[in-house]
Amino acid sequence: MDKPILYYWAPCPTCSIATHYAAEHGIELDLRDVELEGPYNELLALGGDANKIPYFYDGEQLIEGNDAVMEHLKTLA
């Protein structure tokens, strides 16, 4: 995995907090919109729930929810 994955929904204002923070701090993410079938199915296979986005996945752990995702992003900034 080249970049960690952020499962999100593009129009979601809560998700935009994480995407903007990552962009502002030079954190490269593989953004995957769960509105699309492929990313949605990937998230489900990892045990996620698209109703609780965003999710951060680094190949080892799946982090759920904006607060937890933001805490993790801050460690990468």
C-alpha positions in Angstrom: 0.0 0.0 0.0 1.6 3.2 -1.1 -0.7 5.6 0.8 -3.2 5.1 3.6 -6.8 5.0 2.5 -9.5 7.3 3.6 -13.0 5.9 3.0 -15.3 8.9 2.9 -18.3 10.4 1.1 -17.4 13.4 -1.0 -20.4 15.6 -0.1 -20.1 14.9 3.7 -19.1 18.0 5.7 -17.7 15.9 8.5 -15.5 14.0 6.0 -14.3 17.2 4.5 -12.6 18.1 7.9 -10.3 15.1 7.5 -9.6 15.6 3.8 -8.9 19.3 4.2 -6.6 18.7 7.2 -4.6 16.0 5.3 -4.3 18.4 2.3 -3.2 21.3 4.4 -0.5 19.2 6.2 0.8 17.4 3.2 -0.6 14.0 4.2 -1.1 11.9 1.1 -4.2 9.8 1.2 -5.8 7.4 -1.2 -9.4 8.9 -1.1 -12.1 6.3 -1.8 -15.7 7.5 -2.0 -18.1 5.0 -0.5 -20.8 6.2 -2.8 -19.1 4.1 -5.5 -19.7 0.4 -5.4 -16.0 -0.7 -5.3 -14.9 1.4 -2.3 -18.2 0.6 -0.5 -17.6 -3.1 -0.9 -14.0 -2.8 0.2 -15.0 -1.0 3.4 -17.6 -3.6 4.2 -15.1 -6.4 3.7 -12.8 -4.7 6.2 -15.7 -4.7 8.7 -16.6 -1.0 8.3 -20.1 0.6 8.1 -20.5 3.3 5.5 -23.0 5.1 7.8 -20.0 5.8 10.2 -17.6 7.4 7.8 -14.9 8.6 7.6 -12.6 5.5 8.0 -8.8 5.5 7.8 -7.1 2.3 6.8 -3.3 1.9 6.8 -3.1 -1.8 5.8 -3.2 -2.9 9.5 -5.9 -1.0 11.4 -9.2 0.4 10.4 -10.0 3.6 12.3 -13.6 4.7 12.5 -15.2 8.1 12.9 -14.0 11.7 12.4 -12.6 12.2 15.9 -10.5 9.1 15.8 -9.4 9.7 12.2 -8.4 13.3 13.1 -6.3 12.1 16.1 -4.5 9.7 13.9 -3.9 12.2 11.1 -2.4 14.6 13.7 0.3 12.0 14.4 1.2 11.9 10.7 1.4 15.7 10.3 
